[in-house]
Amino acid sequence: LDHPFLLSAAGELVLHAPSASGHTPTTIARNVRWPAWSPGGDAAACSRVEPGPDGVRARVELIGVEGGTRLATLHEGAAGAPLLIAPGVPHYCLWSPDGEVLSYVAPTAGGLALFLSRRDGEFTSRQLVTSAPVFLCWAPGSNQLVAHVGNSLRWFDASGMTLPEPTGREATGFRAPALPEEEHIMQSTRGLELEGPVG
């Protein structure tokens, strides 16, 4: 590879930068896992699980790639809430293509939930829906988020407002939705079949 990349190993966030000898690793943060590198490349959303005054909590933190500075806490689980969405996995994070909004799946007392947080702090931990399973993707223009949640296919704008659902609320066969450049098309998997268009 001739470009930098991030790895999380043994709780350390490591930046591997190209060098004459291949790649030079630099540890930029500790006690973080599952990094999601922002599209701009200057920060990563990471999971951190650690004890506090009221018990162990799971957080989503924004870490600067240069220096490893914690730039913001984008989400903090409630006291006593579950810590993991799967074995060893506190959260699943997915940036909008423009890098302004982070979508993520986090555990709550009511089950898995889909949240949004804006990087600029306009809103954080905005809970959209609670159910499982959750599969999601962003539109290329960062203006829409589509998610298969439970038995429904749900559409949201970048602030988390619910949008009309062109496929109908009950869409049990849809998995892993995908929005190509043509924003009136949606593709998804249903068994071995490919679905689309929707409008």
N, C-alpha and C positions, 0 to 999 in steps of 0.2 A: 504494500500500500504506500502511496506517495502523499498521503494526507493524514492529518492527526485523527486520533480516535480516543474515546473514553472507555475505560473498563472499571468494573466494580469487582474487587476480589478481597475476600477476608475482611469485609467492612471498610475497605479503603477505596476512594475514588482516585483513579490513576489516569493521567493524561499521557498518551504516547504520541510524541511529536517526531516527525521525520528528521533524520540526522544522517551523517555520512556513513554511519555504521548500521543503519536500519531505522530503528525507532528508539528514542530515549524516553524512558518512563519517569514521570514526576508525580508523586503523591500530592494531591491538592486538598483532600479532605478525608477525615476518618469517621468511622461509625455511621456511614451512609451506604445505601444499597439502591439497586435498580435505577440508575441514572437515565433520564430522558433529556438528551442534549437539545437545547433550544435551536430553532432554525437559524438564528443569527450567530450561533457558535460561541457566544460570550458567557453562557450560563447553562446549568443543568438542574433540572428538577429531580430531587433525590428523596428516598424514604429514609427516615431516621426513627429508630425506636429506642427510647431510653427512659429511665425512671425520673420522676419528678416528685414534688411535695405531696401530690394526691394520687400517686401510683404511676405505673408505666403507661406511656402514651405513644402513639404512632403519629408522626408528622410528615408533611411534604414540605421540603425546604428548597429554596432557590439558592444555588451555590455558584459563585463566580468562578469561571474557569481559570482566570488569572488570579492567583493568590489564595483561592479556596475560601473567600469570604462569604459568610452567610448573608445574602442580600435581602431575603424575606422569608417568612413562614407563610406558605400558601394554604396550608390546611393543618389543623390539629384535631385528632380524634378526641371524643368526649371521655372524661374520666370513667373508667370501668368498661369502655367499649371494647369489642374484639380488636386484636392487633393485626390480624392477617386475613387476606382474602384467599390465600392458598398456602400450602406449606412453604415457609420461608419468604413469602411475598406479602409485604404490607400494603402496597398500592400498585395500580397500573396507571401510568401517566402517558398522555398523548397530547402534544402541542398542536395548536392550530397552525396552518402553514405559514402565517405571517408572524408567529411567535408572540402574539399578544395575549392569548388565552390558553390556559392549561386545562384540559379535561382529564379527569382521573376517576378511577373506581377505588372506593375506600370502604372498609368495614364499618358498620354501625350496629347499634343494638337491634335495629329492625331488619338487618341483613345487608347485602351489598348495595351500595348507593353510587350513583353517578353525580359528580360535582364539577363545577367550573370555578376557576379563579383567574382574574385578570392579573397580568404581570405588574401593571402600574398601580395595583392596589385599589382600583375603583370598586371591586367587590372580591371577596374571597369566600371559599367554602360554600358557594351557592349550590344547594342540593336540588337536583332536577327530578330524580325518580329513584325509588328503591325497589329492587327486585333482582332476580338472577335467572339465567346468565346475562352477562352484559358484553356485547360486541359493538364497537363504535368506529366511526371515521368522520373526518372533516371534509367539507367541500373544498376544492382547490382555492376558492376565493376567500376562505376563512369566515364566510357569512352564515354557514349552516353546519350543524352537527346532526348526523343520523345515527341512531343507536337501536340495536335489537336488545330489548330489555324484557326479561321474562317471556311472555307470549305476545309482546307487542313490538311493532316497529315504530319508533318515535322520532320526531324531527324537532329540532330546537334552533333558534338563532344564536348568535355569538354571545348574547347576554343571558341565555338560558330560557327565553320565552318559548313556549310551546307553539309550533307551527302546524298548519293543516297537514294531515297524513295522507299522501296520495295513494298509498297502498292499502289503507284501512288500518284500524287499530289492531285487529286480530291478524297476526302474520306469523304463525307458529313455525312455518317452514323456513323462514329467512335466517341466515347466519352471515356474519362477517360482511356487512354492507360496504360498498365501495362507490364513490362518486368520481367519475372521470372528469375531464375538462368540460365536456358538454353537460352543464349543470341540470338539464332537464332529464338526464339519464341516471338511473341507478342500477348497479349490478350487485348481485349477492349470490351466495351459494345456497342451493336447496338440494341436499343429497349430492348428486353429481351434475345437476343442471345449473345453467346460468340464467338469471332472470334480468329483464329489462326490455324496453324502456318503461318509465312510469308516468310520463307526462309530455 
